[in-house]
Amino acid sequence: MKISACAFLILFCFQFGYGQSKWEGNTSPNYEELIAHLKAVSKENPEVELYEMGPSDYGLPIYLCVINGERDSLKTFDKAKKETTILINNAIHPGEPDGINACLIWLERWIKNGKQTDNLPVIAFIPAYNVGGMMNRSSTSRANQNGPEEYGFRGNSRNLDLNRDFIKMDSENAFTFCKIFHALNPDIFVDNHVSNGADYQYVLTYISQMKERMAPSLRKLVYGNLLPSITKELRTKKLDLFPYVELKGETPNEGIAAFNDLPRYAMGYASLFNSISFTVETHMLKPFPDRVKATYEFMDELINWTKINRKVIELSRRKADLWVQDQKLFRFNYQLSEEKDSINFKGFEHAFPEHEITGLKRLFYDRTKPYERMIPHFNKYVNRDSILIPQFYVVGGQEKEVINRLKVNNVFFKTIQTDSTILVTAFFAKNYKSPEKPYEGHFKHSELSFELKEISYSLKPGDILIPTKQKSANFIHSVIQPSAEDSYFSWNFFDSYLQEKEYFSNYVFVDKIAEILESNPQLKNEYIERKKNDESFRNSEWEQLYFIYSKSKYFEPSFMRLPIFQVLNRK
């Protein structure tokens, strides 16, 4: 039978996945459409598995789609842990749905192309992580974005930004994500987004892990192999891959900065467990179909690179796990260095004309004047703080929310069964600053300082002892060390310990101060000296009495002492 050239081309395109997909237009599915479609695909294709993984705050479940599994949940997750696995997260901000469409296109083409599994890693994607945001659809909440016609909302059903929730875990979504993440133990993690910010020529930008936090084996693999390789391959498709444009000033001319991927973010969280992690950021002003295509191409090249490099990925992660456990110092509170490099940038000329309505100067990017030039690139971070890693941490058994979060994050610990006494280092909060307005539901502390004291501590049944020599060590230090950027202390888990519970009545306590001062000559001298030099102190009975009270045996020893301790290695 003869067929025309046109018909042959259509047949060829359909067979090999190059035909137009309904996901390549200017629309993105809502939650119901998305899940119904994936259920139908998984029913028709046993190689595609769709699992209901757990609840979201909205009440509807969070699903996981797995490709190249074992067609059985237990066997599939066992395979994912043992073999090379990629996890892709979509719609953490449902107003940025590029990853949803890109994953559907990739899946559709993989099926049409014969479901090839040669060297294919286990590929898992969360179709819609922020279910509540998916249900809150409109065409107006992303005022700066070019399509699609309708999309979801950034906040979830509790108005949380889920991409700030991976340490504090206020949402049910976060607990479900932990279940997914640790069930898979992904070698590579990708979180799909759409950018805000400056205007420039690139459709596709990315955030990669901060080099200074990475294990040497992973740093060498990502920056010496992975990024150069997929950047080169994407150029053959006429697509530039460029670092995320985090501005140092108002425009790119003043330079761009490497992003600080703190543990509160999805990719920063994944990095704590030595997953190679990326955030994809397509440009908001580019048409939605172009952004989807760019996201698809990035994922496709990443998958292709993974096929070729499976052995070196696995080896590099094993080395990273050992490196984490052998560290003597935990470095944290990284600050961007003013030391700069330069990078070739494709932007648009800008000006500051007067706006006809406001009468004020506004920033204007002129797309008729593209340029390519070198701009400053600030891509080095320096840790401001570090601590000697202890042998163990202790957490009081009463801190059940903290212990539960440690448990779901695969932290190994021993629960104390009997009373005993050990020597520990205690953390006493000295200074901290809290904002006037809440940030993501918390009055998050910053500018932290602590006094460390060695004390004899009575362990009680239910307290936990956490060894630091384990794969989850980076996560443990990041949440337990109170001065760390995203510690549980900074996220207000221990605020109840920052308030005194016992006081005194002036008229009663004043009769005790003579005895207290006589029994403590050093305190007496401090008291006399302060009374002599501080007029406010001299004229306030309360200040004088509190000064003596706070340094006496009557003052509560647990005030400002956190319910976490460290046990140093005394070898």
Secondary structure, 3 states (H helix, E strand, C coil): CCCCHHHHHHHHHHHCCCCCCHHHCCCCCCHHHHHHHHHHHHHHCCCEEEEEEEECCCCCEEEEEEECCCCCHHHHHHHHHHCCEEEEECCCCCCCCHHHHHHHHHHHHHHHCCCCCCCCCEEEEECCCCHHHHHCCECCCCCCCCCCCCECCCCCCCCCCHHHCCCCCCCHHHHHHHHHHHHHCCCEEEEEEECCCCCECCCEEEEECCHHHCCHHHHHHHHHHHHHHHHHHHHCCCCCEEECCEECCCCHHHCEECCCCCCCCHHHHHHCCCCEEEEEEECCCCCHHHHHHHHHHHHHHHHHHHHHCHHHHHHHHHHHHHHHHHCCEEEEEEEECCCCEEEEEEEEEEECCECCCCCCECCEEEEEEEEEEEEEEECCEEEEEEEECCCEEEECCCCHHHHHHHHHCCCCCEECCCCEEEEEEEEEEEEEECCCCCECCECCCEEEEEEEEEEEEEECCCCEEEECCCCCHHHHHHHHCCCCCCCCCCCCCCHHHHCCCCCCCHHHHCCCHHHHHHHCHHHHHHHHHHHHHCHHHHCCHHHHHHHHHHCCCCCCCCCCEEEEEEECCCC
